[in-house]
Amino acid sequence: MKKFENKLEVFEYIKKKYSKSKTVLIRGSTAKGRINDFSDIDIEFYQNKPAKPEYELILVNNRLVLMTAYPYRAGKNITQIPKNVIVLIGKYCEQIENQKGYTKKERLIRDNQMFIDFLFKYLRTKNSKYFKIIEKYFLRLGSN
């Protein structure tokens, strides 16, 4: 598990990791807000080649954080950047889905990722609406 002292170090790591992408941005509350225990960093990377979402657990100042990266193809440039977005590489643009299908093994990995994602959402918010989704992925994982 990678360890970082602060959010700026994380953003530099993201820029390096996705340096071959046309556009890389952070969307959501952690783009400009504080990183707390069980925060998640939502990354969007734009490229022509189809890809799958990527997940990574990291420690930021000893806080457990989930990084999620979603692949897109770049559409037309948009000049108005939302308040909850930071563009790390390239220009802000419209999203075009750019994912490829999953094999059975990849589906199992994706189900694990979704389980962790919603578990973090529950731990962050304490909102019981996430229980049904957590249970769905838990049961799917148990059947494999």
N, C-alpha and C positions, 0 to 999 in steps of 0.2 A: 504494500500500500504506500503510495507516494504521500509525502508530508510537505506542507507549505506553511510558511509563517503568516501569510496574509493573502488577501484576494488579488492583489497586483501580481504576486508570484504565480498564482493560479492562472490568471489571464495571459501571462507571458508563456506559460506551459501550453495553454490552449493554442495560442498563436503559432508556436513552434510545431505542435502536433499536427495542426491542420494547415500548415504553411502552403501546401500545394493547392488548396481550395481557392476558388475565385472570390468568395465572400465567407467570412466567419463572423458570427455575432452571438451575443448573449442576450437572451430574452427572459424577462420575469423580474421578480422582486429582488433577486440577488444581483442583478445587473448593476444597480446603483445603491441597493440597500446593504444592511449588515449581513454577515454570514453567522448563523446560529447553529446550535446542534440540530442535526437532521435537515439542514438546508439542502436544496438542490440547485444546481447550476444548469440551466437549459441552454445548450449550445446548438446553433444551426450552422451547418457547413454546406456550401453550395458548390456542386461540381457536376460535370456532364455524365460521369460514370455512375450507374446505380450502385447503391450501398445499403447497408443495414444500420439501424440505430446502434449506438455504442454506449455502454454504461461503464462507469469507473467509480469505485469508492476511494475517497481521499480523506486526509486529515488536514484541516486548515486551522492553525492555532489550537491544535488538540481537539477540534470539533469534527465529528464524523459528517461528511458531506457526500452527496451523490451527484456525480456529473453525468448528464445525459446529452448525447449528441445525435441530432437528427439530420439525415441527408436530404437535400433539395437540389433541384436545378434552378438556376437563376432566371427569373422572368425580367420584365422591364424594370429599370431603375425607378425608385420612388424617392422623392426629395424630402418628404415629411417623415422623419424618424420618430416612432412612438417614444414616449417618455421612459418606458421600461425596457429599452433596447440600447445596447452599446455595440457598435460595429468595430470589430478588432482588425479585420482585413477586408478590403474591397469597399463596395457600395451597397447600401440598403436596397433591396429589390423584392419583387413579389416572389412568393414561394410556389414552386411546381413540384408535386410529389416526385420522388426519385428513389424509390426503394425496390429491391428485388424480392422474390419469394423466398420462403424458408423451407429447408429440409426438415425432417422430423427432429434431428439433433438440434438444429438451429431454433426450432420452435420451442424446444425444452429450455434452451438458454434464454430465449425471449420471454417465456413465461416466468422464469426466475427473475429476470430484470423487472418485469411488470409487478411481480409480488413485492420486490424490494422498494420499487418506486411508490406504490400505494401504502406500504407499511411506513415509509418515511413521511408521506403526506399525513397519515394518521398521527404519528408521533409528533409532528410539527403542530398540527391543528387541534388534536384531540377530538376531531369530528367523527362521530360514529357512522356517518354515511359511507365511509371507506371500508367498513367491515365486510359488506357483501362482496366488494371487489377483491379484497384480501382473501376472503374465504374461497372465492371462485378460483383464483390462481393457486391457492394452497391445495385445493382438492384436485386440480389438474396436475399439479406436481406430484401429488401422492399416487396418482394413477399411472405414472410412468415408471 
